[in-house]
Amino acid sequence: MRDCNSRGYGLRAASVKLVLRPEAQSPMPRTSSSTPRLRARPVDPPFHVVLVEPEIPPNTGNVARLCAATTSPLHLVGTLGFRIDEHSVRRAGVDYWHLVDVQQHPGFEHFLHAWTRQCPAGRLHLFSAVTSRSYLDAGFAPGDALVFGRESVGLPDELLERFADRVVGIPTLGAVRSLNLANAVGIALFEALRQAGGLGDTFVG
């Protein structure tokens, strides 16, 4: 296999010279937290994101950022593979944790009790790679809970069996075992928002 420096492509690194016109050399505009951005109005009630025994801190950090960006409560269920106390979060450089409604539960039953009190009409959507039903057919509605399992093994079999009619998956085109947890949450959450009309009323602010 040839690279771009081989004779067949007629290119040599030393022969490439990049010349910028004066107008192209102007500095890139800087942004700050006060710079207007494309926004959408929060969905009421919001979608709930549920992570059951997450193991990898950066994944949960990315999911937390998604939840902050979509005003979605984040439920952390069971034993975590990391600490989320103020000191640990500050050491990790997470500067948006205060924007997230984080609710921690010792077990799934505790989460169910708390969530059903907040959203009595909400429905569960359990995500798994081993299902025949696509998340695109889930019929998401505001107040629903999107439930994801551990990075290594997914959701416990007992939950998948108990809520068998609520299990959905994100189809993949390649032969990978599964998607990254944070990527899966992002795909599912924004599809849920789209279905609920939560991305239609946009503004800059």
ROLUMZA-756375 format. One record per atom (N, C-alpha, C): residue number from 0; residue in one letter; atom name; y, z, x. Coordinates in Angstrom, 2 decimals, decimal comma. Example, Ala and Ser with C-alpha at 12.3 -4.5 7.8 and 13.67 -1.06 7.14 Angstrom:
ROLUMZA-756375
nr|rest|atom|yy|zz|xx
0|a|N|-5,69|7,80|13,19
0|a|CA|-4,50|7,80|12,30
0|a|C|-3,30|7,80|13,20
1|s|N|-2,25|7,08|12,85
1|s|CA|-1,06|7,14|13,67
1|s|C|0,03|7,87|12,90
This chain:
ROLUMZA-756375
nr|rest|atom|yy|zz|xx
0|m|N|-1,21|0,00|0,85
0|m|CA|0,00|0,00|0,00
0|m|C|1,24|0,00|0,88
1|r|N|2,17|-0,92|0,59
1|r|CA|3,37|-1,04|1,41
1|r|C|4,44|-0,07|0,94
2|d|N|5,26|0,38|1,93
2|d|CA|6,42|1,17|1,52
2|d|C|7,66|0,29|1,65
3|c|N|8,82|0,83|1,30
3|c|CA|10,04|0,02|1,26
3|c|C|10,54|-0,36|2,64
4|n|N|9,97|0,23|3,70
4|n|CA|10,39|-0,11|5,05
4|n|C|9,48|-1,14|5,71
5|s|N|8,44|-1,61|5,01
5|s|CA|7,53|-2,58|5,58
5|s|C|8,15|-3,96|5,58
6|r|N|7,60|-4,87|6,41
6|r|CA|8,16|-6,21|6,55
6|r|C|8,08|-6,98|5,24
7|g|N|7,04|-6,70|4,47
7|g|CA|6,85|-7,46|3,23
7|g|C|7,99|-7,34|2,25
8|y|N|8,74|-6,24|2,29
8|y|CA|9,85|-6,05|1,37
8|y|C|11,17|-6,44|1,98
9|g|N|11,20|-6,73|3,26
9|g|CA|12,43|-7,19|3,90
9|g|C|13,51|-6,15|3,97
10|l|N|13,16|-4,86|3,96
10|l|CA|14,17|-3,80|3,99
10|l|C|13,94|-2,91|5,20
11|r|N|15,01|-2,53|5,84
11|r|CA|14,95|-1,55|6,92
11|r|C|16,00|-0,48|6,63
12|a|N|15,65|0,76|6,93
12|a|CA|16,57|1,86|6,62
12|a|C|17,90|1,68|7,31
13|a|N|17,90|1,17|8,55
13|a|CA|19,14|1,05|9,31
13|a|C|20,03|-0,04|8,78
14|s|N|19,48|-0,97|8,00
14|s|CA|20,27|-2,10|7,53
14|s|C|20,97|-1,81|6,20
15|v|N|20,69|-0,66|5,61
15|v|CA|21,28|-0,32|4,33
15|v|C|22,55|0,48|4,54
16|k|N|23,65|-0,03|4,03
16|k|CA|24,93|0,66|4,17
16|k|C|25,58|0,76|2,80
17|l|N|25,88|1,96|2,38
17|l|CA|26,47|2,18|1,08
17|l|C|27,97|2,30|1,22
18|v|N|28,70|1,42|0,54
18|v|CA|30,16|1,43|0,59
18|v|C|30,68|1,77|-0,79
19|l|N|31,45|2,83|-0,89
19|l|CA|32,02|3,25|-2,15
19|l|C|33,45|2,80|-2,28
20|r|N|33,79|2,28|-3,43
20|r|CA|35,19|1,96|-3,71
20|r|C|35,97|3,26|-3,92
21|p|N|37,29|3,22|-3,71
21|p|CA|38,08|4,46|-3,84
21|p|C|37,89|5,17|-5,16
22|e|N|37,81|4,37|-6,27
22|e|CA|37,69|5,04|-7,56
22|e|C|36,32|5,68|-7,74
23|a|N|35,32|5,21|-6,98
23|a|CA|33,99|5,78|-7,09
23|a|C|33,84|7,06|-6,28
24|q|N|34,84|7,37|-5,43
24|q|CA|34,75|8,54|-4,57
24|q|C|35,40|9,77|-5,18
25|s|N|35,92|9,66|-6,40
25|s|CA|36,55|10,80|-7,05
25|s|C|35,50|11,85|-7,35
26|p|N|35,84|13,12|-7,23
26|p|CA|34,85|14,18|-7,44
26|p|C|34,34|14,20|-8,88
27|m|N|33,08|14,61|-9,01
27|m|CA|32,51|14,75|-10,34
27|m|C|33,22|15,87|-11,09
28|p|N|33,44|15,68|-12,40
28|p|CA|34,12|16,74|-13,16
28|p|C|33,28|18,00|-13,20
29|r|N|33,93|19,13|-13,05
29|r|CA|33,24|20,40|-13,11
29|r|C|33,24|20,92|-14,55
30|t|N|32,17|21,62|-14,89
30|t|CA|32,10|22,21|-16,22
30|t|C|32,02|23,72|-16,09
31|s|N|32,37|24,39|-17,15
31|s|CA|32,28|25,84|-17,19
31|s|C|31,77|26,24|-18,55
32|s|N|31,60|27,53|-18,75
32|s|CA|31,10|28,00|-20,04
32|s|C|32,07|27,71|-21,17
33|s|N|33,33|27,43|-20,84
33|s|CA|34,32|27,13|-21,87
33|s|C|34,47|25,64|-22,13
34|t|N|33,77|24,80|-21,39
34|t|CA|33,85|23,36|-21,59
34|t|C|33,17|23,00|-22,92
35|p|N|33,86|22,26|-23,80
35|p|CA|33,24|21,88|-25,09
35|p|C|31,94|21,11|-24,88
36|r|N|30,94|21,41|-25,70
36|r|CA|29,64|20,76|-25,62
36|r|C|29,17|20,36|-27,01
37|l|N|28,20|19,46|-27,05
37|l|CA|27,63|19,06|-28,33
37|l|C|26,83|20,23|-28,90
38|r|N|27,17|20,63|-30,11
38|r|CA|26,52|21,77|-30,76
38|r|C|25,99|21,36|-32,14
39|a|N|25,17|22,23|-32,69
39|a|CA|24,73|22,11|-34,08
39|a|C|24,80|23,50|-34,70
40|r|N|24,96|23,54|-36,01
40|r|CA|25,10|24,83|-36,67
40|r|C|23,74|25,52|-36,81
41|p|N|23,69|26,83|-36,59
41|p|CA|22,42|27,56|-36,64
41|p|C|21,70|27,41|-37,99
42|v|N|20,40|27,36|-37,94
42|v|CA|19,57|27,32|-39,14
42|v|C|19,42|28,74|-39,68
43|d|N|19,50|28,88|-40,99
43|d|CA|19,39|30,19|-41,62
43|d|C|18,35|30,15|-42,75
44|p|N|17,28|30,92|-42,63
44|p|CA|16,91|31,80|-41,53
44|p|C|16,43|31,00|-40,32
45|p|N|16,47|31,59|-39,15
45|p|CA|16,08|30,85|-37,95
45|p|C|14,56|30,72|-37,82
46|f|N|14,14|29,80|-36,98
46|f|CA|12,73|29,75|-36,60
46|f|C|12,45|30,90|-35,62
47|h|N|11,24|31,39|-35,63
47|h|CA|10,83|32,46|-34,73
47|h|C|9,83|31,91|-33,72
48|v|N|10,04|32,22|-32,46
48|v|CA|9,13|31,79|-31,40
48|v|C|8,31|33,00|-30,96
49|v|N|7,00|32,82|-30,93
49|v|CA|6,09|33,94|-30,64
49|v|C|5,23|33,58|-29,43
50|l|N|5,28|34,39|-28,40
50|l|CA|4,43|34,22|-27,22
50|l|C|3,44|35,38|-27,17
51|v|N|2,16|35,04|-27,25
51|v|CA|1,12|36,06|-27,22
51|v|C|0,60|36,21|-25,78
52|e|N|0,89|37,35|-25,20
52|e|CA|0,47|37,70|-23,84
52|e|C|0,82|36,61|-22,80
53|p|N|2,08|36,22|-22,71
53|p|CA|2,48|35,25|-21,68
53|p|C|2,26|35,81|-20,29
54|e|N|1,93|34,92|-19,35
54|e|CA|1,53|35,37|-18,02
54|e|C|2,52|35,02|-16,91
55|i|N|3,29|33,94|-17,09
55|i|CA|4,10|33,40|-15,99
55|i|C|5,58|33,61|-16,30
56|p|N|6,27|34,42|-15,50
56|p|CA|7,68|34,75|-15,79
56|p|C|8,60|33,54|-15,98
57|p|N|8,56|32,50|-15,12
57|p|CA|9,49|31,38|-15,32
57|p|C|9,30|30,68|-16,66
58|n|N|8,06|30,62|-17,15
58|n|CA|7,84|30,00|-18,46
58|n|C|8,54|30,78|-19,56
59|t|N|8,36|32,10|-19,54
59|t|CA|9,02|32,92|-20,55
59|t|C|10,54|32,85|-20,39
60|g|N|11,02|32,77|-19,15
60|g|CA|12,46|32,62|-18,94
60|g|C|12,99|31,33|-19,54
61|n|N|12,25|30,24|-19,36
61|n|CA|12,68|28,96|-19,94
61|n|C|12,62|28,99|-21,46
62|v|N|11,59|29,64|-22,01
62|v|CA|11,49|29,77|-23,46
62|v|C|12,64|30,62|-23,99
63|a|N|12,98|31,68|-23,26
63|a|CA|14,10|32,53|-23,68
63|a|C|15,39|31,71|-23,72
64|r|N|15,58|30,84|-22,76
64|r|CA|16,78|30,00|-22,76
64|r|C|16,80|29,07|-23,98
65|l|N|15,63|28,50|-24,31
65|l|CA|15,52|27,69|-25,52
65|l|C|15,90|28,50|-26,76
66|c|N|15,40|29,73|-26,81
66|c|CA|15,70|30,58|-27,96
66|c|C|17,18|30,91|-28,05
67|a|N|17,81|31,14|-26,89
67|a|CA|19,25|31,38|-26,89
67|a|C|20,01|30,16|-27,37
68|a|N|19,54|28,98|-26,97
68|a|CA|20,24|27,74|-27,33
68|a|C|20,05|27,37|-28,80
69|t|N|19,02|27,92|-29,44
69|t|CA|18,73|27,57|-30,83
69|t|C|18,86|28,76|-31,77
70|t|N|19,35|29,88|-31,26
70|t|CA|19,47|31,14|-32,02
70|t|C|18,15|31,53|-32,67
71|s|N|17,05|31,34|-31,95
71|s|CA|15,72|31,67|-32,47
71|s|C|15,26|33,00|-31,89
72|p|N|14,88|33,96|-32,71
72|p|CA|14,33|35,20|-32,17
72|p|C|13,07|34,92|-31,35
73|l|N|12,91|35,67|-30,27
73|l|CA|11,75|35,53|-29,40
73|l|C|10,89|36,78|-29,50
74|h|N|9,64|36,60|-29,92
74|h|CA|8,71|37,71|-30,06
74|h|C|7,71|37,66|-28,92
75|l|N|7,59|38,75|-28,17
75|l|CA|6,63|38,87|-27,08
75|l|C|5,55|39,84|-27,53
76|v|N|4,32|39,34|-27,61
76|v|CA|3,23|40,11|-28,22
76|v|C|2,19|40,50|-27,19
77|g|N|1,78|41,77|-27,21
77|g|CA|0,70|42,24|-26,36
77|g|C|1,14|42,50|-24,93
78|t|N|0,16|42,51|-24,02
78|t|CA|0,42|42,80|-22,62
78|t|C|1,06|41,60|-21,93
79|l|N|2,17|41,84|-21,24
79|l|CA|2,87|40,77|-20,53
79|l|C|2,44|40,77|-19,06
80|g|N|2,52|39,59|-18,45
80|g|CA|2,17|39,48|-17,04
80|g|C|3,35|39,75|-16,13
81|f|N|4,38|40,41|-16,63
81|f|CA|5,60|40,66|-15,87
81|f|C|6,41|41,71|-16,60
82|r|N|7,51|42,13|-15,99
82|r|CA|8,39|43,13|-16,60
82|r|C|9,64|42,47|-17,14
83|i|N|10,16|43,00|-18,24
83|i|CA|11,39|42,45|-18,81
83|i|C|12,47|43,51|-18,95
84|d|N|12,38|44,58|-18,14
84|d|CA|13,43|45,58|-18,17
84|d|C|14,71|44,99|-17,56
85|e|N|15,82|45,65|-17,78
85|e|CA|17,12|45,12|-17,36
85|e|C|17,16|44,84|-15,86
86|h|N|16,60|45,73|-15,06
86|h|CA|16,62|45,55|-13,61
86|h|C|15,84|44,30|-13,19
87|s|N|14,67|44,10|-13,77
87|s|CA|13,84|42,94|-13,42
87|s|C|14,51|41,64|-13,85
88|v|N|15,09|41,63|-15,03
88|v|CA|15,77|40,43|-15,51
88|v|C|16,97|40,09|-14,62
89|r|N|17,72|41,13|-14,21
89|r|CA|18,87|40,89|-13,35
89|r|C|18,45|40,37|-11,99
90|r|N|17,36|40,91|-11,44
90|r|CA|16,86|40,44|-10,15
90|r|C|16,40|38,99|-10,21
91|a|N|15,89|38,58|-11,37
91|a|CA|15,42|37,20|-11,53
91|a|C|16,57|36,22|-11,71
92|g|N|17,79|36,71|-11,83
92|g|CA|18,95|35,84|-11,97
92|g|C|19,10|35,24|-13,35
93|v|N|18,47|35,86|-14,35
93|v|CA|18,57|35,36|-15,73
93|v|C|19,87|35,88|-16,35
94|d|N|20,84|34,99|-16,50
94|d|CA|22,16|35,42|-16,97
94|d|C|22,39|35,18|-18,46
95|y|N|21,34|34,81|-19,19
95|y|CA|21,48|34,52|-20,61
95|y|C|20,61|35,45|-21,47
96|w|N|19,96|36,43|-20,83
96|w|CA|19,03|37,30|-21,57
96|w|C|19,72|38,04|-22,70
97|h|N|21,00|38,37|-22,50
97|h|CA|21,73|39,09|-23,54
97|h|C|22,00|38,23|-24,77
98|l|N|21,80|36,92|-24,64
98|l|CA|22,02|36,02|-25,78
98|l|C|20,77|35,85|-26,63
99|v|N|19,66|36,43|-26,19
99|v|CA|18,37|36,25|-26,86
99|v|C|18,01|37,48|-27,68
100|d|N|17,56|37,24|-28,90
100|d|CA|17,05|38,33|-29,75
100|d|C|15,58|38,51|-29,40
101|v|N|15,31|39,38|-28,42
101|v|CA|13,94|39,61|-27,95
101|v|C|13,34|40,80|-28,69
102|q|N|12,17|40,58|-29,28
102|q|CA|11,46|41,63|-29,99
102|q|C|10,06|41,75|-29,40
103|q|N|9,72|42,94|-28,90
103|q|CA|8,44|43,14|-28,26
103|q|C|7,50|43,90|-29,19
104|h|N|6,23|43,45|-29,24
104|h|CA|5,24|44,03|-30,14
104|h|C|3,97|44,38|-29,36
105|p|N|3,37|45,52|-29,63
105|p|CA|2,15|45,90|-28,93
105|p|C|0,95|45,04|-29,29
106|g|N|0,97|44,42|-30,46
106|g|CA|-0,14|43,58|-30,89
106|g|C|0,30|42,62|-31,97
107|f|N|-0,61|41,69|-32,35
107|f|CA|-0,24|40,66|-33,32
107|f|C|0,01|41,23|-34,71
108|e|N|-0,72|42,26|-35,09
108|e|CA|-0,51|42,87|-36,41
108|e|C|0,89|43,47|-36,50
109|h|N|1,33|44,06|-35,41
109|h|CA|2,68|44,64|-35,39
109|h|C|3,72|43,53|-35,57
110|f|N|3,50|42,39|-34,89
110|f|CA|4,42|41,26|-35,07
110|f|C|4,41|40,78|-36,51
111|l|N|3,21|40,60|-37,09
111|l|CA|3,11|40,10|-38,47
111|l|C|3,89|40,99|-39,42
112|h|N|3,75|42,29|-39,26
112|h|CA|4,44|43,23|-40,15
112|h|C|5,95|43,08|-40,03
113|a|N|6,45|43,02|-38,79
113|a|CA|7,89|42,91|-38,58
113|a|C|8,43|41,57|-39,07
114|w|N|7,70|40,49|-38,77
114|w|CA|8,18|39,14|-39,14
114|w|C|8,16|38,92|-40,65
115|t|N|7,10|39,37|-41,34
115|t|CA|7,03|39,16|-42,78
115|t|C|8,10|39,96|-43,52
116|r|N|8,52|41,07|-42,92
116|r|CA|9,63|41,81|-43,52
116|r|C|10,93|41,03|-43,38
117|q|N|11,11|40,34|-42,25
117|q|CA|12,32|39,56|-42,03
117|q|C|12,30|38,24|-42,80
118|c|N|11,13|37,60|-42,85
118|c|CA|11,01|36,28|-43,48
118|c|C|9,78|36,26|-44,39
119|p|N|9,86|36,87|-45,55
119|p|CA|8,68|36,96|-46,43
119|p|C|8,13|35,60|-46,87
120|a|N|8,97|34,57|-46,87
120|a|CA|8,51|33,24|-47,29
120|a|C|8,10|32,37|-46,11
121|g|N|8,21|32,90|-44,90
121|g|CA|7,89|32,11|-43,71
121|g|C|6,40|31,85|-43,57
122|r|N|6,08|30,80|-42,82
122|r|CA|4,68|30,45|-42,57
122|r|C|4,41|30,43|-41,07
123|l|N|3,16|30,71|-40,70
123|l|CA|2,75|30,66|-39,32
123|l|C|2,35|29,24|-38,92
124|h|N|2,62|28,90|-37,66
124|h|CA|2,13|27,66|-37,07
124|h|C|1,57|28,03|-35,69
125|l|N|0,26|28,03|-35,57
125|l|CA|-0,39|28,41|-34,31
125|l|C|-0,68|27,15|-33,51
126|f|N|-0,24|27,12|-32,27
126|f|CA|-0,37|25,92|-31,44
126|f|C|-1,58|26,04|-30,52
127|s|N|-2,38|24,97|-30,52
127|s|CA|-3,57|24,94|-29,69
127|s|C|-3,85|23,49|-29,28
128|a|N|-4,43|23,32|-28,10
128|a|CA|-4,80|21,98|-27,64
128|a|C|-6,11|21,52|-28,26
129|v|N|-6,85|22,44|-28,86
129|v|CA|-8,16|22,08|-29,43
129|v|C|-8,09|22,13|-30,95
130|t|N|-7,45|21,13|-31,51
130|t|CA|-7,33|20,99|-32,97
130|t|C|-7,19|19,52|-33,29
131|s|N|-7,42|19,16|-34,52
131|s|CA|-7,31|17,76|-34,93
131|s|C|-6,03|17,49|-35,73
132|r|N|-5,22|18,52|-35,95
132|r|CA|-4,01|18,38|-36,78
132|r|C|-2,76|18,36|-35,90
133|s|N|-1,95|17,32|-36,05
133|s|CA|-0,75|17,18|-35,25
133|s|C|0,38|18,06|-35,76
134|y|N|1,18|18,54|-34,84
134|y|CA|2,35|19,34|-35,21
134|y|C|3,35|18,53|-36,03
135|l|N|3,31|17,21|-35,94
135|l|CA|4,22|16,38|-36,70
135|l|C|3,93|16,44|-38,21
136|d|N|2,73|16,90|-38,56
136|d|CA|2,33|17,02|-39,96
136|d|C|2,41|18,46|-40,46
137|a|N|3,04|19,33|-39,67
137|a|CA|3,03|20,76|-40,01
137|a|C|3,93|21,10|-41,19
138|g|N|5,00|20,35|-41,40
138|g|CA|5,93|20,68|-42,48
138|g|C|6,69|21,96|-42,22
139|f|N|7,44|21,98|-41,11
139|f|CA|8,19|23,18|-40,71
139|f|C|9,32|23,46|-41,69
140|a|N|9,63|24,74|-41,87
140|a|CA|10,74|25,17|-42,72
140|a|C|11,41|26,37|-42,07
141|p|N|12,72|26,55|-42,29
141|p|CA|13,42|27,69|-41,70
141|p|C|12,71|29,01|-42,01
142|g|N|12,66|29,87|-41,01
142|g|CA|11,98|31,15|-41,16
142|g|C|10,55|31,14|-40,67
143|d|N|9,99|29,95|-40,43
143|d|CA|8,61|29,86|-39,94
143|d|C|8,50|30,42|-38,52
144|a|N|7,27|30,80|-38,16
144|a|CA|7,00|31,32|-36,83
144|a|C|6,11|30,35|-36,07
145|l|N|6,52|29,99|-34,85
145|l|CA|5,77|29,10|-33,98
145|l|C|5,08|29,96|-32,93
146|v|N|3,75|29,97|-32,94
146|v|CA|2,97|30,93|-32,15
146|v|C|2,25|30,22|-31,01
147|f|N|2,41|30,72|-29,80
147|f|CA|1,80|30,12|-28,61
147|f|C|1,04|31,19|-27,83
148|g|N|-0,02|30,76|-27,14
148|g|CA|-0,87|31,69|-26,42
148|g|C|-0,62|31,72|-24,93
149|r|N|-1,52|32,35|-24,21
149|r|CA|-1,41|32,49|-22,76
149|r|C|-1,54|31,14|-22,07
150|e|N|-0,87|31,03|-20,92
150|e|CA|-0,91|29,78|-20,17
150|e|C|-2,33|29,42|-19,74
151|s|N|-3,15|30,40|-19,44
151|s|CA|-4,48|30,14|-18,89
151|s|C|-5,52|29,78|-19,94
152|v|N|-5,47|30,44|-21,09
152|v|CA|-6,55|30,25|-22,07
152|v|C|-6,05|29,98|-23,49
153|g|N|-4,76|30,00|-23,73
153|g|CA|-4,25|29,75|-25,07
153|g|C|-4,38|30,97|-25,96
154|l|N|-4,38|30,73|-27,26
154|l|CA|-4,47|31,82|-28,23
154|l|C|-5,91|32,34|-28,34
155|p|N|-6,08|33,62|-28,66
155|p|CA|-7,42|34,17|-28,83
155|p|C|-8,18|33,46|-29,95
156|d|N|-9,49|33,32|-29,78
156|d|CA|-10,32|32,64|-30,78
156|d|C|-10,22|33,32|-32,15
157|e|N|-10,11|34,64|-32,16
157|e|CA|-10,06|35,34|-33,45
157|e|C|-8,82|34,96|-34,26
158|l|N|-7,71|34,72|-33,57
158|l|CA|-6,51|34,29|-34,29
158|l|C|-6,67|32,86|-34,80
159|l|N|-7,23|31,98|-33,97
159|l|CA|-7,43|30,59|-34,38
159|l|C|-8,40|30,50|-35,56
160|e|N|-9,39|31,37|-35,59
160|e|CA|-10,35|31,37|-36,70
160|e|C|-9,73|32,00|-37,95
161|r|N|-8,98|33,04|-37,75
161|r|CA|-8,38|33,74|-38,90
161|r|C|-7,35|32,87|-39,61
162|f|N|-6,58|32,11|-38,84
162|f|CA|-5,54|31,25|-39,41
162|f|C|-5,88|29,78|-39,17
163|a|N|-7,12|29,41|-39,42
163|a|CA|-7,60|28,06|-39,10
163|a|C|-6,79|26,97|-39,79
164|d|N|-6,30|27,25|-40,98
164|d|CA|-5,53|26,23|-41,71
164|d|C|-4,09|26,13|-41,23
165|r|N|-3,69|26,97|-40,27
165|r|CA|-2,32|26,95|-39,77
165|r|C|-2,26|26,51|-38,30
166|v|N|-3,35|25,98|-37,77
166|v|CA|-3,40|25,58|-36,36
166|v|C|-3,00|24,12|-36,22
167|v|N|-2,07|23,86|-35,30
167|v|CA|-1,62|22,49|-35,02
167|v|C|-1,57|22,29|-33,51
168|g|N|-1,49|21,04|-33,09
168|g|CA|-1,41|20,74|-31,67
168|g|C|-0,43|19,62|-31,38
169|i|N|-0,04|19,51|-30,13
169|i|CA|0,85|18,44|-29,67
169|i|C|-0,02|17,41|-28,95
170|p|N|-0,15|16,20|-29,48
170|p|CA|-1,02|15,20|-28,85
170|p|C|-0,52|14,83|-27,45
171|t|N|-1,46|14,63|-26,53
171|t|CA|-1,12|14,14|-25,20
171|t|C|-1,77|12,78|-25,01
172|l|N|-1,12|11,93|-24,22
172|l|CA|-1,63|10,59|-23,99
172|l|C|-2,51|10,52|-22,75
173|g|N|-2,27|11,40|-21,80
173|g|CA|-3,06|11,45|-20,58
173|g|C|-4,11|12,53|-20,64
174|a|N|-5,00|12,52|-19,66
174|a|CA|-6,15|13,42|-19,67
174|a|C|-5,84|14,76|-19,01
175|v|N|-4,74|15,40|-19,40
175|v|CA|-4,42|16,73|-18,89
175|v|C|-5,04|17,77|-19,82
176|r|N|-5,27|18,98|-19,29
176|r|CA|-5,88|20,03|-20,10
176|r|C|-4,93|20,49|-21,20
177|s|N|-3,66|20,64|-20,85
177|s|CA|-2,68|21,11|-21,82
177|s|C|-1,28|20,90|-21,26
178|l|N|-0,29|21,09|-22,09
178|l|CA|1,10|21,01|-21,67
178|l|C|1,56|22,35|-21,10
179|n|N|2,60|22,31|-20,29
179|n|CA|3,25|23,53|-19,85
179|n|C|3,76|24,29|-21,06
180|l|N|3,65|25,61|-21,03
180|l|CA|4,03|26,43|-22,17
180|l|C|5,47|26,20|-22,61
181|a|N|6,40|26,26|-21,66
181|a|CA|7,82|26,09|-22,01
181|a|C|8,09|24,70|-22,57
182|n|N|7,43|23,67|-22,01
182|n|CA|7,60|22,32|-22,54
182|n|C|7,08|22,22|-23,97
183|a|N|5,92|22,84|-24,22
183|a|CA|5,33|22,80|-25,56
183|a|C|6,25|23,48|-26,58
184|v|N|6,81|24,62|-26,20
184|v|CA|7,72|25,32|-27,11
184|v|C|8,95|24,47|-27,39
185|g|N|9,49|23,83|-26,36
185|g|CA|10,67|22,98|-26,56
185|g|C|10,39|21,82|-27,50
186|i|N|9,24|21,15|-27,30
186|i|CA|8,87|20,03|-28,16
186|i|C|8,73|20,50|-29,61
187|a|N|8,00|21,59|-29,80
187|a|CA|7,74|22,08|-31,15
187|a|C|9,00|22,60|-31,84
188|l|N|9,79|23,36|-31,11
188|l|CA|10,97|23,97|-31,71
188|l|C|11,99|22,94|-32,15
189|f|N|12,22|21,94|-31,33
189|f|CA|13,22|20,94|-31,72
189|f|C|12,69|19,99|-32,80
190|e|N|11,38|19,78|-32,86
190|e|CA|10,83|19,03|-33,99
190|e|C|10,98|19,83|-35,27
191|a|N|10,75|21,15|-35,19
191|a|CA|10,94|22,00|-36,36
191|a|C|12,39|21,96|-36,83
192|l|N|13,31|22,03|-35,89
192|l|CA|14,74|21,96|-36,25
192|l|C|15,08|20,60|-36,87
193|r|N|14,50|19,55|-36,30
193|r|CA|14,76|18,20|-36,84
193|r|C|14,26|18,10|-38,28
194|q|N|13,02|18,56|-38,51
194|q|CA|12,46|18,49|-39,85
194|q|C|13,28|19,30|-40,86
195|a|N|13,84|20,40|-40,39
195|a|CA|14,60|21,28|-41,28
195|a|C|16,07|20,84|-41,42
196|g|N|16,42|19,72|-40,78
196|g|CA|17,80|19,25|-40,85
196|g|C|18,76|20,03|-39,98
197|g|N|18,22|20,78|-39,03
197|g|CA|19,06|21,65|-38,21
197|g|C|19,80|20,95|-37,09
198|l|N|19,53|19,67|-36,87
198|l|CA|20,22|18,94|-35,79
198|l|C|21,18|17,89|-36,34
199|g|N|21,32|17,83|-37,64
199|g|CA|22,14|16,77|-38,23
199|g|C|23,63|17,06|-38,26
200|d|N|24,00|18,31|-38,47
200|d|CA|25,42|18,68|-38,58
200|d|C|25,94|19,08|-37,20
201|t|N|26,28|18,07|-36,41
201|t|CA|26,71|18,33|-35,03
201|t|C|28,23|18,29|-34,91
202|f|N|28,71|18,94|-33,86
202|f|CA|30,15|18,96|-33,56
202|f|C|30,31|19,26|-32,08
203|v|N|31,49|19,07|-31,57
203|v|CA|31,79|19,40|-30,18
203|v|C|32,64|20,66|-30,18
204|g|N|32,14|21,67|-29,48
204|g|CA|32,87|22,93|-29,47
204|g|C|32,27|23,93|-28,53
